[in-house]
Amino acid sequence: MSADKLIEIYVNPLQFIEVDEPWASIEKQEITPEAILNFICTPGIGSEIDELVSRYKEISIEKPRLFAAPYEQRILDKLIWPLRHAKAGYMIGNYLGTIALCGMVAEMVAILLFEISNFSLNNKPMSEQNQSSVFGSEFEKLGQDRRVKILYAYGIIDDHLKKAFDQIRTKRKRYLHIWSQDHDRLPADAIEAYNAAISIVVSAIGQDLQEGKLVLNPKLVKYLDQKGIKQNDG
């Protein structure tokens, strides 16, 4: 008779013990900020304040910086807040979440660039039917690789931006779709994906400073006008 084999297990890996019943009733512990941070942080990742701040500094090395953004709800919801959550995810050791959110942002930027670039056919704005005829599908419904190739072929993005888009997509694919992908480089890849995402968002928005004024991408300004966002000419 073969000997029994023992394996280590992680007990209650998904439970917030201080909150979940029946432990909460038995322990009657006060829910502290420290307990919340301990649950939010990836197991094995330190949840002390200095450790959180240290990881914030690790990822806050992006160049260029995203120092301003139009106060337009869709831009905030699709680009800005996901980037903020991606940075916060890195702080708590959710490196996969950082990469996933950067992938989402990259897809949104690609679609935004298409929308603001006024693609036309026979001197008329491309309809959804035109897009399907030319690209094989509506641009928004294409895969990200195909979207980026179209933007590059039409000169909407340059070599640098194409590299940033491709970098995010390949990292996302490796970690989110391939079981055999090890996590040895996960933190470093999360930082690289975040920096690439910042780069493409800054390019889409535009952040030139002229005489103390923030100058946005003219194509984006036109888009904001179409969405009814008031521009101050003063």
N, C-alpha and C positions, 0 to 999 in steps of 0.2 A: 504494500500500500504506500503510495507516494506521500511524502510529507506535505502538510498544508503550506501554502505560500501566503505570505503576509505582504500587504502593500500599505503605504501611508495614505491617509485620507485627510481631507480638509472638511471639518465639521461645520455645518451651517454657513457655507460660503456666501450666501445671498441674504442672510438675515442681519438686520440692524437690531442687535440683541436688546439694547436699551429701550427699544420702541415696540418690538414684536411681542405678542402674547405667546406662551404664558410667562416668558422670562420677565417682561416688564412688570407684571403684577407681583411676581415673586421678589424681584430685586428692589423695586420701587426706587429706581435711581433717577436722579435729576438729569435731564437731557442737557448736556453741556456743549458749547461750541467745539470743544476738543473731541467729544464723542462723535459729533457729526463729521468733523474733518477726518477722523480715523476711519469712519465708514466710507466716506467719499473717496479717499485716497486708495489707490491700488494696493492690495496687500503686499507687504514687503517694501513699500515706498514710504519714507518718513513723512509724518503729518505735522511735525513741529513747524512753527511759524518761520524760523530761519531756513528750514529746508524748502518750504513753499516759496519763500522769497528767492532762494538760490536758484530754483528751477525757473522762476519767472525771469531772472536775469540771464539764464542760459538761452532762453528762446527769444529774448528781447534784443536781438542783434540784427534785426532786419534793416536792410538798406535797399531802396530808400524807405523812409518812415511814412506811415499813413498818419499824417498829423491833422487831417480834416476830412470831412465827408459831407456831401449834401444831405440835408435833413429831409429826405424823401423816403417814405415808409418802405417801399419795395427794395430800395438800395440798402436800407438799414437791415431789413429782415433777411435778404438774400446774400448780402456781402459782409456788412460790417459786424453785426452781432455774431454770425457764425465764426468770423475770424477772432472775435473776442472770446467766444467759447472755446475755440481751438487753442488759444493761448492759455486759458484757464485749465483746459484739459491737460495740457502739458504740465502745469503746476502740480496737479494732483496725481500725476503718473498715468493718465489716460492717454497714452501716446497713440494708440489705435484711433481713439476719438479725434485726436488732432489731425491725423492723416485723413480720416473719413470726412471731416468738415472741410479740410482744404480741398479735397476732391469735389465736394459739393460747390464750394465757392468758384472753383475753376470752371465747372460746367455752367454756372450762372453767368460768369464773366463772358464766356464764349457766346452765350445766347444774347447777352446784352450788347456785345460788340456787333453782332449781326443786326440787331434791331436798330442801333444808332448809326449804322454805316449805310443805310438806304440802298440796299442791293436792288438792282433794277434789271428788267428784261424788256428790250425794245422801248427803252426810255420811259418805262412805267415801273412803279414799285412792284417788286415780286409778290405775287399772291401765294397763298399756301399751295395752290395747284401748280403754279410755276416752280415753286421750290421742289415739290415732289417730282415734277418732270425733269428738272435739271440735276437735282442732288439725289434723287431716289426716295426722298421722304421730306416732310417739313423739317426745316433746319432744327427746330427745337426737339424733334423726336429722333434725330440722328444720334449715333454713338459719339462719344467725345473725341475719339481719334479722328473720325470723319469730319466733325465740326472744325477741329483745329487745322486739318489739312485744307479745308475750304477757305478758312480765314487767311491762311498763309498763302495759298495760291492766288487769292484776290488782293494780296498786299495789305491786308488789314493788320496783320501782326508781322513783326520782323523775326530774324533768326533767334534773337535773345528771348523774345516772348514765347516763340514756339518751343524753345528748349525748356522754358519754365512750365508751360502747359504739359509737355511730354513727361517731364520729371515728376510732376504731381500724379499724373495718370498712371505711370508705371509703378510708382511706389504704392499707390492705392490698390492697384491690381494685385501686386505681390502679397500684400498683407491682408487684404480683405477677401481675396478669392482663391488663394493657394494654400492648402493645408500644410504643405511641406516647408513653407517659408519660416525660417528661424527668426527669433526676435533679438538676436545679438546686437544688431544695429538699429533697433527700433527707435530709441530716443534721438539718435543722430538723424535718422531719416525723417522723423517727425519735425525736427527743426528745419531741415532742408525743404520739406514740403511747405511748411509755414512761410518761410522766406520767399519761396517761389510764388505762393498765393498772394502775399503782400505785393510782390513785384507786379503781378498782372492786374491787381485791383488798382494800384496807384496809376498804372498806365492807362487803364480804362477811365478813371476819374479825372486824372490830370491834376497836378499840384504845383504848378509854377507860381512863383511869387513875383509880382511886378508892382513896384511902388507901394509895397505894404498890402497889396490886395492878392487874394487867392484867385488864380486864373484856372478855371476848369477846362477840360477837354471840350472844344467847341461843339463837337457832335453830341456830347452828353448834355451840354447846355440846351441844345435844340430839343433833345429828348425830354428834358425837364420842363421846357416851355410847353411841349405837347401834352405833358401830364398835368399841366396847370400849376406848376411850381413857380411862384413869383421870383423874379430876379431883380435885385436892387441895382439900379444903374448909377447910384450916387457914390 
